Amino acid sequence: MIERILRPYDLGSTQWYVLYQLAHQGPTPQRDFLALLQIEKPTLSDVVSALVRKGFVEQTPDPKDQRQRILALTETGRGLWETLPDPIALILSIAFDGVDSDTLDLVATVLRNATERLNNYAPEGNET
């Protein structure tokens, strides 16, 4: 659904998240996106290259470490961001329209706990 919402803007979901981060947090070290997005370095390089090529993001050397890059929105990127629909908000409104907030809170708690348990699960004798 996210891909379908963003397709008219020639963006993928990972590109959207990079723009989201830059629009909300400002210039960000490129290396920070590896942990934020939980993706590999080559994938991030492809995403950033596409955004730079489209003129939405600029890369500048980090003043503290010239080997690192800082990403920031360009004026074109800021203009695009202001016109983009929020795919997450749209999906939530479609999926949960008419569901009361107490029920949503309960569902979020159950899913958060289940996700935590799955992430921390290690079968007996295999605690790695």
MODELLER restraints for C-alpha pairs under 7 A, 6 or more apart:
rsr = mdl.restraints
at = mdl.atoms
rsr.add(forms.Gaussian(group=physical.xy_distance, feature=features.Distance(at['CA:2:A'], at['CA:13:A']), mean=6.40, stdev=0.5))
rsr.add(forms.Gaussian(group=physical.xy_distance, feature=features.Distance(at['CA:2:A'], at['CA:87:A']), mean=5.63, stdev=0.5))
rsr.add(forms.Gaussian(group=physical.xy_distance, feature=features.Distance(at['CA:3:A'], at['CA:12:A']), mean=5.85, stdev=0.5))
rsr.add(forms.Gaussian(group=physical.xy_distance, feature=features.Distance(at['CA:3:A'], at['CA:13:A']), mean=6.14, stdev=0.5))
rsr.add(forms.Gaussian(group=physical.xy_distance, feature=features.Distance(at['CA:5:A'], at['CA:87:A']), mean=6.33, stdev=0.5))
rsr.add(forms.Gaussian(group=physical.xy_distance, feature=features.Distance(at['CA:6:A'], at['CA:12:A']), mean=6.37, stdev=0.5))
rsr.add(forms.Gaussian(group=physical.xy_distance, feature=features.Distance(at['CA:15:A'], at['CA:47:A']), mean=6.05, stdev=0.5))
rsr.add(forms.Gaussian(group=physical.xy_distance, feature=features.Distance(at['CA:22:A'], at['CA:28:A']), mean=6.65, stdev=0.5))
rsr.add(forms.Gaussian(group=physical.xy_distance, feature=features.Distance(at['CA:22:A'], at['CA:72:A']), mean=6.04, stdev=0.5))
rsr.add(forms.Gaussian(group=physical.xy_distance, feature=features.Distance(at['CA:22:A'], at['CA:73:A']), mean=6.21, stdev=0.5))
rsr.add(forms.Gaussian(group=physical.xy_distance, feature=features.Distance(at['CA:26:A'], at['CA:72:A']), mean=6.53, stdev=0.5))
rsr.add(forms.Gaussian(group=physical.xy_distance, feature=features.Distance(at['CA:27:A'], at['CA:70:A']), mean=6.34, stdev=0.5))
rsr.add(forms.Gaussian(group=physical.xy_distance, feature=features.Distance(at['CA:27:A'], at['CA:71:A']), mean=5.39, stdev=0.5))
rsr.add(forms.Gaussian(group=physical.xy_distance, feature=features.Distance(at['CA:27:A'], at['CA:72:A']), mean=4.42, stdev=0.5))
rsr.add(forms.Gaussian(group=physical.xy_distance, feature=features.Distance(at['CA:28:A'], at['CA:70:A']), mean=5.51, stdev=0.5))
rsr.add(forms.Gaussian(group=physical.xy_distance, feature=features.Distance(at['CA:28:A'], at['CA:71:A']), mean=5.34, stdev=0.5))
rsr.add(forms.Gaussian(group=physical.xy_distance, feature=features.Distance(at['CA:28:A'], at['CA:72:A']), mean=6.69, stdev=0.5))
rsr.add(forms.Gaussian(group=physical.xy_distance, feature=features.Distance(at['CA:29:A'], at['CA:69:A']), mean=5.90, stdev=0.5))
rsr.add(forms.Gaussian(group=physical.xy_distance, feature=features.Distance(at['CA:29:A'], at['CA:70:A']), mean=4.30, stdev=0.5))
rsr.add(forms.Gaussian(group=physical.xy_distance, feature=features.Distance(at['CA:29:A'], at['CA:71:A']), mean=6.02, stdev=0.5))
rsr.add(forms.Gaussian(group=physical.xy_distance, feature=features.Distance(at['CA:30:A'], at['CA:69:A']), mean=5.62, stdev=0.5))
rsr.add(forms.Gaussian(group=physical.xy_distance, feature=features.Distance(at['CA:30:A'], at['CA:70:A']), mean=5.55, stdev=0.5))
rsr.add(forms.Gaussian(group=physical.xy_distance, feature=features.Distance(at['CA:30:A'], at['CA:71:A']), mean=5.88, stdev=0.5))
rsr.add(forms.Gaussian(group=physical.xy_distance, feature=features.Distance(at['CA:34:A'], at['CA:40:A']), mean=6.49, stdev=0.5))
rsr.add(forms.Gaussian(group=physical.xy_distance, feature=features.Distance(at['CA:34:A'], at['CA:41:A']), mean=6.63, stdev=0.5))
rsr.add(forms.Gaussian(group=physical.xy_distance, feature=features.Distance(at['CA:34:A'], at['CA:44:A']), mean=6.98, stdev=0.5))
rsr.add(forms.Gaussian(group=physical.xy_distance, feature=features.Distance(at['CA:51:A'], at['CA:57:A']), mean=5.53, stdev=0.5))
rsr.add(forms.Gaussian(group=physical.xy_distance, feature=features.Distance(at['CA:52:A'], at['CA:58:A']), mean=5.76, stdev=0.5))
rsr.add(forms.Gaussian(group=physical.xy_distance, feature=features.Distance(at['CA:55:A'], at['CA:74:A']), mean=6.93, stdev=0.5))
rsr.add(forms.Gaussian(group=physical.xy_distance, feature=features.Distance(at['CA:55:A'], at['CA:76:A']), mean=6.47, stdev=0.5))
rsr.add(forms.Gaussian(group=physical.xy_distance, feature=features.Distance(at['CA:55:A'], at['CA:77:A']), mean=6.83, stdev=0.5))
rsr.add(forms.Gaussian(group=physical.xy_distance, feature=features.Distance(at['CA:56:A'], at['CA:73:A']), mean=5.91, stdev=0.5))
rsr.add(forms.Gaussian(group=physical.xy_distance, feature=features.Distance(at['CA:56:A'], at['CA:74:A']), mean=5.39, stdev=0.5))
rsr.add(forms.Gaussian(group=physical.xy_distance, feature=features.Distance(at['CA:56:A'], at['CA:76:A']), mean=5.53, stdev=0.5))
rsr.add(forms.Gaussian(group=physical.xy_distance, feature=features.Distance(at['CA:56:A'], at['CA:77:A']), mean=3.76, stdev=0.5))
rsr.add(forms.Gaussian(group=physical.xy_distance, feature=features.Distance(at['CA:57:A'], at['CA:71:A']), mean=6.52, stdev=0.5))
rsr.add(forms.Gaussian(group=physical.xy_distance, feature=features.Distance(at['CA:57:A'], at['CA:72:A']), mean=5.56, stdev=0.5))
rsr.add(forms.Gaussian(group=physical.xy_distance, feature=features.Distance(at['CA:57:A'], at['CA:73:A']), mean=4.54, stdev=0.5))
rsr.add(forms.Gaussian(group=physical.xy_distance, feature=features.Distance(at['CA:57:A'], at['CA:74:A']), mean=5.27, stdev=0.5))
rsr.add(forms.Gaussian(group=physical.xy_distance, feature=features.Distance(at['CA:57:A'], at['CA:77:A']), mean=6.22, stdev=0.5))
rsr.add(forms.Gaussian(group=physical.xy_distance, feature=features.Distance(at['CA:58:A'], at['CA:71:A']), mean=5.72, stdev=0.5))
rsr.add(forms.Gaussian(group=physical.xy_distance, feature=features.Distance(at['CA:58:A'], at['CA:72:A']), mean=5.46, stdev=0.5))
rsr.add(forms.Gaussian(group=physical.xy_distance, feature=features.Distance(at['CA:58:A'], at['CA:73:A']), mean=6.28, stdev=0.5))
rsr.add(forms.Gaussian(group=physical.xy_distance, feature=features.Distance(at['CA:58:A'], at['CA:74:A']), mean=6.15, stdev=0.5))
rsr.add(forms.Gaussian(group=physical.xy_distance, feature=features.Distance(at['CA:59:A'], at['CA:69:A']), mean=5.91, stdev=0.5))
rsr.add(forms.Gaussian(group=physical.xy_distance, feature=features.Distance(at['CA:59:A'], at['CA:70:A']), mean=5.55, stdev=0.5))
rsr.add(forms.Gaussian(group=physical.xy_distance, feature=features.Distance(at['CA:59:A'], at['CA:71:A']), mean=4.82, stdev=0.5))
rsr.add(forms.Gaussian(group=physical.xy_distance, feature=features.Distance(at['CA:59:A'], at['CA:72:A']), mean=6.73, stdev=0.5))
rsr.add(forms.Gaussian(group=physical.xy_distance, feature=features.Distance(at['CA:60:A'], at['CA:69:A']), mean=5.44, stdev=0.5))
rsr.add(forms.Gaussian(group=physical.xy_distance, feature=features.Distance(at['CA:60:A'], at['CA:70:A']), mean=5.25, stdev=0.5))
rsr.add(forms.Gaussian(group=physical.xy_distance, feature=features.Distance(at['CA:60:A'], at['CA:71:A']), mean=6.69, stdev=0.5))
rsr.add(forms.Gaussian(group=physical.xy_distance, feature=features.Distance(at['CA:61:A'], at['CA:67:A']), mean=6.92, stdev=0.5))
rsr.add(forms.Gaussian(group=physical.xy_distance, feature=features.Distance(at['CA:61:A'], at['CA:68:A']), mean=5.96, stdev=0.5))
rsr.add(forms.Gaussian(group=physical.xy_distance, feature=features.Distance(at['CA:61:A'], at['CA:69:A']), mean=4.63, stdev=0.5))
rsr.add(forms.Gaussian(group=physical.xy_distance, feature=features.Distance(at['CA:61:A'], at['CA:70:A']), mean=6.06, stdev=0.5))
rsr.add(forms.Gaussian(group=physical.xy_distance, feature=features.Distance(at['CA:62:A'], at['CA:68:A']), mean=5.43, stdev=0.5))
rsr.add(forms.Gaussian(group=physical.xy_distance, feature=features.Distance(at['CA:62:A'], at['CA:69:A']), mean=5.21, stdev=0.5))
rsr.add(forms.Gaussian(group=physical.xy_distance, feature=features.Distance(at['CA:62:A'], at['CA:70:A']), mean=5.58, stdev=0.5))
